[in-house]
C-alpha cells in the first residue's frame, strides 16, 4: 500500500509540473480544511480568475433553492425544447430534474433558471456569496449574459474564491437559509474511492476566446471542485487545468478523473 501511494504521489507531482503535449497542464491544485480554512495543499496559480463554466451550477443551485425555483432533488422536472442547447447528448434531450441537471451538467436547465432570476438578482446574489466578479453582462455587445455569462464570458472566479464559497456552503455561513445550503450540498454528485474517501464535486469545462471572438478549443479550461470526506476529516478541493492540445473528452471530465486518481496520494500528505 505504501509503495502504491509513493508511486501515485510521484506521478501526481510529475503531472503538476508537466506541460507535455497532449496533457492538461494544472493551473492550480488547492486543498483546504473545510472548518478552519487552513491550506493543506497548494500548487500553482490559485489567484487568477477564469470562467467558472459548469462549476457555477453549485452557486446557481443554492440561489435557486433560496428563491424557490428549485423545490427538491426531483423538482421541478422540465422537458427539453427543440432549439435549446443539446451538445450534451441524450441526457440533455428529455426530462431533467435538479439531480440530473447537476449530474449531466445540462446547460439549458441552467439557462431557464438564470432567465427566471434575471441579471440584477444574479449579480446581487453572487456578490453576496463572494462568487468571483459577479458579472452577468455576457459577451460585449451581445446581451447574452443570462445564456452564457458563466461559459467563457463575463463571469470569472479564482480557485481560491471557489474554495471560500464551498467552505461557506459546508459550514452554513453563506447568507442563505440552512435549507437552501443543505439541499445544495446534497445535490452534488458523490464518488467513493480507495482509502475510505468520498468526494463530492462538480466539473466544469469551457474554451477561452481568441482575439477574433472564436473559441480556442485546444486550450480548454477544466475544473473539478468540491469536498472530500473520510470519517471526521473533511477538506475542500479545487483543481483547475488548461489544455495544450485539442481533446475529444471535456477538460472538466479529465480534470475530475485526474484528481480522483491522485486523491489518495494528495490526502496522504495531511490525513492521519
C-alpha positions as protocol buffer text, in pm:
chain_id: "A"
residue {
  index: 1
  type: UNK
  ca { x: 0 y: 0 z: 0 }
}
residue {
  index: 2
  type: UNK
  ca { x: 282 y: 242 z: 95 }
}
residue {
  index: 3
  type: UNK
  ca { x: 462 y: 156 z: -230 }
}
residue {
  index: 4
  type: UNK
  ca { x: 148 y: 230 z: -436 }
}
residue {
  index: 5
  type: UNK
  ca { x: 96 y: 563 z: -258 }
}
residue {
  index: 6
  type: UNK
  ca { x: 459 y: 660 z: -319 }
}
residue {
  index: 7
  type: UNK
  ca { x: 440 y: 599 z: -691 }
}
residue {
  index: 8
  type: UNK
  ca { x: 99 y: 767 z: -713 }
}
residue {
  index: 9
  type: UNK
  ca { x: 240 y: 1073 z: -536 }
}
residue {
  index: 10
  type: UNK
  ca { x: 540 y: 1085 z: -768 }
}
residue {
  index: 11
  type: UNK
  ca { x: 310 y: 1058 z: -1070 }
}
residue {
  index: 12
  type: UNK
  ca { x: 86 y: 1333 z: -935 }
}
residue {
  index: 13
  type: UNK
  ca { x: 379 y: 1566 z: -877 }
}
residue {
  index: 14
  type: UNK
  ca { x: 513 y: 1494 z: -1223 }
}
residue {
  index: 15
  type: UNK
  ca { x: 176 y: 1578 z: -1373 }
}
residue {
  index: 16
  type: UNK
  ca { x: 157 y: 1902 z: -1177 }
}
residue {
  index: 17
  type: UNK
  ca { x: 487 y: 2016 z: -1319 }
}
residue {
  index: 18
  type: UNK
  ca { x: 439 y: 1892 z: -1673 }
}
residue {
  index: 19
  type: UNK
  ca { x: 332 y: 2082 z: -1983 }
}
residue {
  index: 20
  type: UNK
  ca { x: 387 y: 1793 z: -2218 }
}
residue {
  index: 21
  type: UNK
  ca { x: 185 y: 1793 z: -2539 }
}
residue {
  index: 22
  type: UNK
  ca { x: -141 y: 1604 z: -2508 }
}
residue {
  index: 23
  type: UNK
  ca { x: -174 y: 1661 z: -2135 }
}
residue {
  index: 24
  type: UNK
  ca { x: -383 y: 1907 z: -1936 }
}
residue {
  index: 25
  type: UNK
  ca { x: -145 y: 2136 z: -1752 }
}
residue {
  index: 26
  type: UNK
  ca { x: -265 y: 2204 z: -1397 }
}
residue {
  index: 27
  type: UNK
  ca { x: -307 y: 2573 z: -1321 }
}
residue {
  index: 28
  type: UNK
  ca { x: -398 y: 2520 z: -956 }
}
residue {
  index: 29
  type: UNK
  ca { x: -443 y: 2238 z: -709 }
}
residue {
  index: 30
  type: UNK
  ca { x: -579 y: 2368 z: -380 }
}
residue {
  index: 31
  type: UNK
  ca { x: -696 y: 2170 z: -76 }
}
residue {
  index: 32
  type: UNK
  ca { x: -810 y: 2343 z: 244 }
}
residue {
  index: 33
  type: UNK
  ca { x: -953 y: 2224 z: 572 }
}
residue {
  index: 34
  type: UNK
  ca { x: -1327 y: 2279 z: 546 }
}
residue {
  index: 35
  type: UNK
  ca { x: -1364 y: 2413 z: 901 }
}
residue {
  index: 36
  type: UNK
  ca { x: -1052 y: 2618 z: 967 }
}
residue {
  index: 37
  type: UNK
  ca { x: -962 y: 2712 z: 613 }
}
residue {
  index: 38
  type: UNK
  ca { x: -604 y: 2603 z: 673 }
}
residue {
  index: 39
  type: UNK
  ca { x: -426 y: 2529 z: 345 }
}
residue {
  index: 40
  type: UNK
  ca { x: -340 y: 2160 z: 325 }
}
residue {
  index: 41
  type: UNK
  ca { x: -206 y: 2157 z: -31 }
}
residue {
  index: 42
  type: UNK
  ca { x: -146 y: 2441 z: -276 }
}
residue {
  index: 43
  type: UNK
  ca { x: 29 y: 2427 z: -611 }
}
residue {
  index: 44
  type: UNK
  ca { x: 23 y: 2674 z: -898 }
}
residue {
  index: 45
  type: UNK
  ca { x: -169 y: 2995 z: -960 }
}
residue {
  index: 46
  type: UNK
  ca { x: -477 y: 2988 z: -738 }
}
residue {
  index: 47
  type: UNK
  ca { x: -544 y: 3364 z: -753 }
}
residue {
  index: 48
  type: UNK
  ca { x: -621 y: 3438 z: -1118 }
}
residue {
  index: 49
  type: UNK
  ca { x: -988 y: 3444 z: -1217 }
}
residue {
  index: 50
  type: UNK
  ca { x: -1113 y: 3244 z: -1516 }
}
residue {
  index: 51
  type: UNK
  ca { x: -1454 y: 3125 z: -1636 }
}
residue {
  index: 52
  type: UNK
  ca { x: -1627 y: 2902 z: -1380 }
}
residue {
  index: 53
  type: UNK
  ca { x: -1804 y: 2705 z: -1656 }
}
residue {
  index: 54
  type: UNK
  ca { x: -2042 y: 2447 z: -1509 }
}
residue {
  index: 55
  type: UNK
  ca { x: -1900 y: 2469 z: -1157 }
}
residue {
  index: 56
  type: UNK
  ca { x: -2133 y: 2771 z: -1140 }
}
residue {
  index: 57
  type: UNK
  ca { x: -2418 y: 2522 z: -1108 }
}
residue {
  index: 58
  type: UNK
  ca { x: -2338 y: 2480 z: -738 }
}
residue {
  index: 59
  type: UNK
  ca { x: -2392 y: 2851 z: -674 }
}
residue {
  index: 60
  type: UNK
  ca { x: -2691 y: 2859 z: -907 }
}
residue {
  index: 61
  type: UNK
  ca { x: -2849 y: 2566 z: -721 }
}
residue {
  index: 62
  type: UNK
  ca { x: -2806 y: 2745 z: -389 }
}
residue {
  index: 63
  type: UNK
  ca { x: -2966 y: 3060 z: -529 }
}
residue {
  index: 64
  type: UNK
  ca { x: -3239 y: 2854 z: -695 }
}
residue {
  index: 65
  type: UNK
  ca { x: -3330 y: 2679 z: -371 }
}
residue {
  index: 66
  type: UNK
  ca { x: -3327 y: 3009 z: -182 }
}
residue {
  index: 67
  type: UNK
  ca { x: -3554 y: 3174 z: -437 }
}
residue {
  index: 68
  type: UNK
  ca { x: -3794 y: 2878 z: -452 }
}
residue {
  index: 69
  type: UNK
  ca { x: -3718 y: 2795 z: -816 }
}
residue {
  index: 70
  type: UNK
  ca { x: -3587 y: 2455 z: -706 }
}
residue {
  index: 71
  type: UNK
  ca { x: -3801 y: 2262 z: -458 }
}
residue {
  index: 72
  type: UNK
  ca { x: -3603 y: 1942 z: -409 }
}
residue {
  index: 73
  type: UNK
  ca { x: -3378 y: 1687 z: -580 }
}
residue {
  index: 74
  type: UNK
  ca { x: -3655 y: 1590 z: -825 }
}
residue {
  index: 75
  type: UNK
  ca { x: -3847 y: 1918 z: -854 }
}
residue {
  index: 76
  type: UNK
  ca { x: -3905 y: 2086 z: -1087 }
}
residue {
  index: 77
  type: UNK
  ca { x: -3892 y: 1845 z: -1378 }
}
residue {
  index: 78
  type: UNK
  ca { x: -3850 y: 2022 z: -1710 }
}
residue {
  index: 79
  type: UNK
  ca { x: -3872 y: 1898 z: -2068 }
}
residue {
  index: 80
  type: UNK
  ca { x: -3612 y: 1979 z: -2331 }
}
residue {
  index: 81
  type: UNK
  ca { x: -3742 y: 2204 z: -2608 }
}
residue {
  index: 82
  type: UNK
  ca { x: -3621 y: 2187 z: -2965 }
}
residue {
  index: 83
  type: UNK
  ca { x: -3371 y: 2464 z: -3029 }
}
residue {
  index: 84
  type: UNK
  ca { x: -3223 y: 2461 z: -2680 }
}
residue {
  index: 85
  type: UNK
  ca { x: -2855 y: 2366 z: -2646 }
}
residue {
  index: 86
  type: UNK
  ca { x: -2818 y: 1988 z: -2666 }
}
residue {
  index: 87
  type: UNK
  ca { x: -2449 y: 1918 z: -2716 }
}
residue {
  index: 88
  type: UNK
  ca { x: -2456 y: 1702 z: -2401 }
}
residue {
  index: 89
  type: UNK
  ca { x: -2632 y: 1421 z: -2586 }
}
residue {
  index: 90
  type: UNK
  ca { x: -2929 y: 1208 z: -2488 }
}
residue {
  index: 91
  type: UNK
  ca { x: -2924 y: 1308 z: -2120 }
}
residue {
  index: 92
  type: UNK
  ca { x: -2999 y: 1666 z: -2225 }
}
residue {
  index: 93
  type: UNK
  ca { x: -3286 y: 1591 z: -2462 }
}
residue {
  index: 94
  type: UNK
  ca { x: -3550 y: 1450 z: -2232 }
}
residue {
  index: 95
  type: UNK
  ca { x: -3692 y: 1522 z: -1889 }
}
residue {
  index: 96
  type: UNK
  ca { x: -3444 y: 1686 z: -1650 }
}
residue {
  index: 97
  type: UNK
  ca { x: -3477 y: 1740 z: -1275 }
}
residue {
  index: 98
  type: UNK
  ca { x: -3229 y: 1912 z: -1040 }
}
residue {
  index: 99
  type: UNK
  ca { x: -3037 y: 1589 z: -975 }
}
residue {
  index: 100
  type: UNK
  ca { x: -2988 y: 1506 z: -1343 }
}
residue {
  index: 101
  type: UNK
  ca { x: -2920 y: 1874 z: -1419 }
}
residue {
  index: 102
  type: UNK
  ca { x: -2627 y: 1869 z: -1178 }
}
residue {
  index: 103
  type: UNK
  ca { x: -2500 y: 1523 z: -1274 }
}
residue {
  index: 104
  type: UNK
  ca { x: -2515 y: 1572 z: -1651 }
}
residue {
  index: 105
  type: UNK
  ca { x: -2440 y: 1946 z: -1644 }
}
residue {
  index: 106
  type: UNK
  ca { x: -2744 y: 2041 z: -1851 }
}
residue {
  index: 107
  type: UNK
  ca { x: -2688 y: 2393 z: -1981 }
}
residue {
  index: 108
  type: UNK
  ca { x: -3044 y: 2468 z: -2096 }
}
residue {
  index: 109
  type: UNK
  ca { x: -3177 y: 2393 z: -1745 }
}
residue {
  index: 110
  type: UNK
  ca { x: -2929 y: 2648 z: -1608 }
}
residue {
  index: 111
  type: UNK
  ca { x: -3039 y: 2899 z: -1870 }
}
residue {
  index: 112
  type: UNK
  ca { x: -3402 y: 2867 z: -1771 }
}
residue {
  index: 113
  type: UNK
  ca { x: -3308 y: 2933 z: -1408 }
}
residue {
  index: 114
  type: UNK
  ca { x: -3092 y: 3235 z: -1494 }
}
residue {
  index: 115
  type: UNK
  ca { x: -3367 y: 3383 z: -1712 }
}
residue {
  index: 116
  type: UNK
  ca { x: -3615 y: 3343 z: -1428 }
}
residue {
  index: 117
  type: UNK
  ca { x: -3378 y: 3516 z: -1188 }
}
residue {
  index: 118
  type: UNK
  ca { x: -3260 y: 3796 z: -1415 }
}
residue {
  index: 119
  type: UNK
  ca { x: -2919 y: 3965 z: -1428 }
}
residue {
  index: 120
  type: UNK
  ca { x: -2979 y: 4210 z: -1141 }
}
residue {
  index: 121
  type: UNK
  ca { x: -3077 y: 3938 z: -897 }
}
residue {
  index: 122
  type: UNK
  ca { x: -2795 y: 3707 z: -1011 }
}
residue {
  index: 123
  type: UNK
  ca { x: -2538 y: 3982 z: -967 }
}
residue {
  index: 124
  type: UNK
  ca { x: -2674 y: 4071 z: -623 }
}
residue {
  index: 125
  type: UNK
  ca { x: -2666 y: 3710 z: -510 }
}
residue {
  index: 126
  type: UNK
  ca { x: -2320 y: 3629 z: -644 }
}
residue {
  index: 127
  type: UNK
  ca { x: -2181 y: 3946 z: -482 }
}
residue {
  index: 128
  type: UNK
  ca { x: -2337 y: 3839 z: -151 }
}
residue {
  index: 129
  type: UNK
  ca { x: -2188 y: 3491 z: -190 }
}
residue {
  index: 130
  type: UNK
  ca { x: -1844 y: 3623 z: -279 }
}
residue {
  index: 131
  type: UNK
  ca { x: -1862 y: 3436 z: -606 }
}
residue {
  index: 132
  type: UNK
  ca { x: -1588 y: 3585 z: -824 }
}
residue {
  index: 133
  type: UNK
  ca { x: -1653 y: 3911 z: -1008 }
}
residue {
  index: 134
  type: UNK
  ca { x: -2036 y: 3869 z: -1008 }
}
residue {
  index: 135
  type: UNK
  ca { x: -2051 y: 3992 z: -1369 }
}
residue {
  index: 136
  type: UNK
  ca { x: -2352 y: 3875 z: -1573 }
}
residue {
  index: 137
  type: UNK
  ca { x: -2313 y: 4120 z: -1860 }
}
residue {
  index: 138
  type: UNK
  ca { x: -2214 y: 3843 z: -2102 }
}
residue {
  index: 139
  type: UNK
  ca { x: -2013 y: 3891 z: -2420 }
}
residue {
  index: 140
  type: UNK
  ca { x: -1951 y: 4258 z: -2502 }
}
residue {
  index: 141
  type: UNK
  ca { x: -2234 y: 4394 z: -2713 }
}
residue {
  index: 142
  type: UNK
  ca { x: -2417 y: 4059 z: -2732 }
}
residue {
  index: 143
  type: UNK
  ca { x: -2667 y: 4095 z: -2449 }
}
residue {
  index: 144
  type: UNK
  ca { x: -2630 y: 3723 z: -2374 }
}
residue {
  index: 145
  type: UNK
  ca { x: -2537 y: 3726 z: -2005 }
}
residue {
  index: 146
  type: UNK
  ca { x: -2831 y: 3510 z: -1900 }
}
residue {
  index: 147
  type: UNK
  ca { x: -2739 y: 3249 z: -2161 }
}
residue {
  index: 148
  type: UNK
  ca { x: -2363 y: 3222 z: -2119 }
}
residue {
  index: 149
  type: UNK
  ca { x: -2204 y: 3464 z: -1869 }
}
residue {
  index: 150
  type: UNK
  ca { x: -2052 y: 3167 z: -1686 }
}
residue {
  index: 151
  type: UNK
  ca { x: -1929 y: 2992 z: -2004 }
}
residue {
  index: 152
  type: UNK
  ca { x: -1609 y: 3162 z: -2122 }
}
residue {
  index: 153
  type: UNK
  ca { x: -1771 y: 3502 z: -2093 }
}
residue {
  index: 154
  type: UNK
  ca { x: -1805 y: 3777 z: -1830 }
}
residue {
  index: 155
  type: UNK
  ca { x: -1834 y: 3579 z: -1504 }
}
residue {
  index: 156
  type: UNK
  ca { x: -1495 y: 3482 z: -1362 }
}
residue {
  index: 157
  type: UNK
  ca { x: -1373 y: 3327 z: -1037 }
}
residue {
  index: 158
  type: UNK
  ca { x: -1039 y: 3221 z: -892 }
}
residue {
  index: 159
  type: UNK
  ca { x: -965 y: 2880 z: -738 }
}
residue {
  index: 160
  type: UNK
  ca { x: -924 y: 3048 z: -401 }
}
residue {
  index: 161
  type: UNK
  ca { x: -1267 y: 3210 z: -432 }
}
residue {
  index: 162
  type: UNK
  ca { x: -1415 y: 2873 z: -529 }
}
residue {
  index: 163
  type: UNK
  ca { x: -1271 y: 2721 z: -210 }
}
residue {
  index: 164
  type: UNK
  ca { x: -1401 y: 3009 z: 4 }
}
residue {
  index: 165
  type: UNK
  ca { x: -1751 y: 2975 z: -141 }
}
residue {
  index: 166
  type: UNK
  ca { x: -1755 y: 2597 z: -87 }
}
residue {
  index: 167
  type: UNK
  ca { x: -1638 y: 2634 z: 272 }
}
residue {
  index: 168
  type: UNK
  ca { x: -1923 y: 2876 z: 334 }
}
residue {
  index: 169
  type: UNK
  ca { x: -2167 y: 2624 z: 187 }
}
residue {
  index: 170
  type: UNK
  ca { x: -2041 y: 2338 z: 404 }
}
residue {
  index: 171
  type: UNK
  ca { x: -2014 y: 2548 z: 721 }
}
residue {
  index: 172
  type: UNK
  ca { x: -2357 y: 2705 z: 659 }
}
residue {
  index: 173
  type: UNK
  ca { x: -2216 y: 3056 z: 681 }
}
residue {
  index: 174
  type: UNK
  ca { x: -2336 y: 3187 z: 345 }
}
residue {
  index: 175
  type: UNK
  ca { x: -2619 y: 3445 z: 352 }
}
residue {
  index: 176
  type: UNK
  ca { x: -2870 y: 3175 z: 260 }
}
residue {
  index: 177
  type: UNK
  ca { x: -3120 y: 2966 z: 451 }
}
residue {
  index: 178
  type: UNK
  ca { x: -2997 y: 2648 z: 614 }
}
residue {
  index: 179
  type: UNK
  ca { x: -3237 y: 2453 z: 395 }
}
residue {
  index: 180
  type: UNK
  ca { x: -3102 y: 2601 z: 71 }
}
residue {
  index: 181
  type: UNK
  ca { x: -2744 y: 2520 z: 167 }
}
residue {
  index: 182
  type: UNK
  ca { x: -2827 y: 2168 z: 287 }
}
residue {
  index: 183
  type: UNK
  ca { x: -3023 y: 2086 z: -29 }
}
residue {
  index: 184
  type: UNK
  ca { x: -2742 y: 2220 z: -248 }
}
residue {
  index: 185
  type: UNK
  ca { x: -2481 y: 2014 z: -65 }
}
residue {
  index: 186
  type: UNK
  ca { x: -2695 y: 1702 z: -108 }
}
residue {
  index: 187
  type: UNK
  ca { x: -2741 y: 1766 z: -481 }
}
residue {
  index: 188
  type: UNK
  ca { x: -2371 y: 1744 z: -569 }
}
residue {
  index: 189
  type: UNK
  ca { x: -2260 y: 1411 z: -716 }
}
residue {
  index: 190
  type: UNK
  ca { x: -2058 y: 1175 z: -494 }
}
residue {
  index: 191
  type: UNK
  ca { x: -1769 y: 941 z: -578 }
}
residue {
  index: 192
  type: UNK
  ca { x: -1628 y: 670 z: -350 }
}
residue {
  index: 193
  type: UNK
  ca { x: -1259 y: 597 z: -392 }
}
residue {
  index: 194
  type: UNK
  ca { x: -985 y: 390 z: -229 }
}
residue {
  index: 195
  type: UNK
  ca { x: -888 y: 471 z: 126 }
}
residue {
  index: 196
  type: UNK
  ca { x: -1240 y: 523 z: 252 }
}
residue {
  index: 197
  type: UNK
  ca { x: -1282 y: 867 z: 96 }
}
residue {
  index: 198
  type: UNK
  ca { x: -1600 y: 1007 z: -55 }
}
residue {
  index: 199
  type: UNK
  ca { x: -1552 y: 1301 z: -290 }
}
residue {
  index: 200
  type: UNK
  ca { x: -1846 y: 1524 z: -378 }
}
residue {
  index: 201
  type: UNK
  ca { x: -1781 y: 1754 z: -668 }
}
residue {
  index: 202
  type: UNK
  ca { x: -1877 y: 1935 z: -986 }
}
residue {
  index: 203
  type: UNK
  ca { x: -1689 y: 1953 z: -1312 }
}
residue {
  index: 204
  type: UNK
  ca { x: -1666 y: 2248 z: -1546 }
}
residue {
  index: 205
  type: UNK
  ca { x: -1518 y: 2286 z: -1891 }
}
residue {
  index: 206
  type: UNK
  ca { x: -1501 y: 2582 z: -2131 }
}
residue {
  index: 207
  type: UNK
  ca { x: -1280 y: 2724 z: -2403 }
}
residue {
  index: 208
  type: UNK
  ca { x: -1116 y: 3068 z: -2397 }
}
residue {
  index: 209
  type: UNK
  ca { x: -1176 y: 3312 z: -2678 }
}
residue {
  index: 210
  type: UNK
  ca { x: -923 y: 3424 z: -2935 }
}
residue {
  index: 211
  type: UNK
  ca { x: -890 y: 3790 z: -3036 }
}
residue {
  index: 212
  type: UNK
  ca { x: -1136 y: 3737 z: -3321 }
}
residue {
  index: 213
  type: UNK
  ca { x: -1401 y: 3602 z: -3084 }
}
residue {
  index: 214
  type: UNK
  ca { x: -1369 y: 3236 z: -3185 }
}
residue {
  index: 215
  type: UNK
  ca { x: -1312 y: 2964 z: -2926 }
}
residue {
  index: 216
  type: UNK
  ca { x: -965 y: 2816 z: -2880 }
}
residue {
  index: 217
  type: UNK
  ca { x: -1060 y: 2450 z: -2845 }
}
residue {
  index: 218
  type: UNK
  ca { x: -700 y: 2344 z: -2791 }
}
residue {
  index: 219
  type: UNK
  ca { x: -675 y: 2548 z: -2469 }
}
residue {
  index: 220
  type: UNK
  ca { x: -979 y: 2432 z: -2276 }
}
residue {
  index: 221
  type: UNK
  ca { x: -1015 y: 2508 z: -1906 }
}
residue {
  index: 222
  type: UNK
  ca { x: -1109 y: 2214 z: -1686 }
}
residue {
  index: 223
  type: UNK
  ca { x: -1241 y: 2241 z: -1330 }
}
residue {
  index: 224
  type: UNK
  ca { x: -1325 y: 1989 z: -1062 }
}
residue {
  index: 225
  type: UNK
  ca { x: -1433 y: 2146 z: -733 }
}
residue {
  index: 226
  type: UNK
  ca { x: -1595 y: 2008 z: -420 }
}
residue {
  index: 227
  type: UNK
  ca { x: -1515 y: 1842 z: -90 }
}
residue {
  index: 228
  type: UNK
  ca { x: -1370 y: 1513 z: 33 }
}
residue {
  index: 229
  type: UNK
  ca { x: -1487 y: 1330 z: 344 }
}
residue {
  index: 230
  type: UNK
  ca { x: -1342 y: 1043 z: 545 }
}
residue {
  index: 231
  type: UNK
  ca { x: -1467 y: 996 z: 899 }
}
residue {
  index: 232
  type: UNK
  ca { x: -1431 y: 1329 z: 1080 }
}
residue {
  index: 233
  type: UNK
  ca { x: -1197 y: 1470 z: 816 }
}
residue {
  index: 234
  type: UNK
  ca { x: -1343 y: 1696 z: 550 }
}
residue {
  index: 235
  type: UNK
  ca { x: -1146 y: 1905 z: 304 }
}
residue {
  index: 236
  type: UNK
  ca { x: -1246 y: 2136 z: 21 }
}
residue {
  index: 237
  type: UNK
  ca { x: -1059 y: 2079 z: -306 }
}
residue {
  index: 238
  type: UNK
  ca { x: -1021 y: 2280 z: -625 }
}
residue {
  index: 239
  type: UNK
  ca { x: -845 y: 2157 z: -937 }
}
residue {
  index: 240
  type: UNK
  ca { x: -810 y: 2386 z: -1239 }
}
residue {
  index: 241
  type: UNK
  ca { x: -632 y: 2280 z: -1557 }
}
residue {
  index: 242
  type: UNK
  ca { x: -576 y: 2416 z: -1905 }
}
residue {
  index: 243
  type: UNK
  ca { x: -515 y: 2204 z: -2214 }
}
residue {
  index: 244
  type: UNK
  ca { x: -238 y: 2245 z: -2466 }
}
residue {
  index: 245
  type: UNK
  ca { x: -394 y: 2043 z: -2747 }
}
residue {
  index: 246
  type: UNK
  ca { x: -750 y: 1968 z: -2851 }
}
residue {
  index: 247
  type: UNK
  ca { x: -918 y: 1662 z: -2697 }
}
residue {
  index: 248
  type: UNK
  ca { x: -1237 y: 1474 z: -2768 }
}
residue {
  index: 249
  type: UNK
  ca { x: -1322 y: 1448 z: -2396 }
}
residue {
  index: 250
  type: UNK
  ca { x: -1431 y: 1751 z: -2195 }
}
residue {
  index: 251
  type: UNK
  ca { x: -1149 y: 1915 z: -1997 }
}
residue {
  index: 252
  type: UNK
  ca { x: -1372 y: 1910 z: -1691 }
}
residue {
  index: 253
  type: UNK
  ca { x: -1421 y: 1534 z: -1706 }
}
residue {
  index: 254
  type: UNK
  ca { x: -1048 y: 1483 z: -1746 }
}
residue {
  index: 255
  type: UNK
  ca { x: -975 y: 1716 z: -1454 }
}
residue {
  index: 256
  type: UNK
  ca { x: -1212 y: 1506 z: -1242 }
}
residue {
  index: 257
  type: UNK
  ca { x: -1056 y: 1176 z: -1348 }
}
residue {
  index: 258
  type: UNK
  ca { x: -708 y: 1302 z: -1269 }
}
residue {
  index: 259
  type: UNK
  ca { x: -796 y: 1433 z: -925 }
}
residue {
  index: 260
  type: UNK
  ca { x: -990 y: 1122 z: -827 }
}
residue {
  index: 261
  type: UNK
  ca { x: -687 y: 911 z: -926 }
}
residue {
  index: 262
  type: UNK
  ca { x: -445 y: 1138 z: -737 }
}
residue {
  index: 263
  type: UNK
  ca { x: -655 y: 1193 z: -427 }
}
residue {
  index: 264
  type: UNK
  ca { x: -517 y: 908 z: -210 }
}
residue {
  index: 265
  type: UNK
  ca { x: -164 y: 1041 z: -265 }
}
residue {
  index: 266
  type: UNK
  ca { x: -268 y: 1402 z: -204 }
}
residue {
  index: 267
  type: UNK
  ca { x: -454 y: 1305 z: 111 }
}
residue {
  index: 268
  type: UNK
  ca { x: -156 y: 1110 z: 240 }
}
residue {
  index: 269
  type: UNK
  ca { x: 18 y: 1445 z: 292 }
}
residue {
  index: 270
  type: UNK
  ca { x: -231 y: 1570 z: 550 }
}
residue {
  index: 271
  type: UNK
  ca { x: -469 y: 1292 z: 663 }
}
residue {
  index: 272
  type: UNK
  ca { x: -361 y: 1075 z: 951 }
}
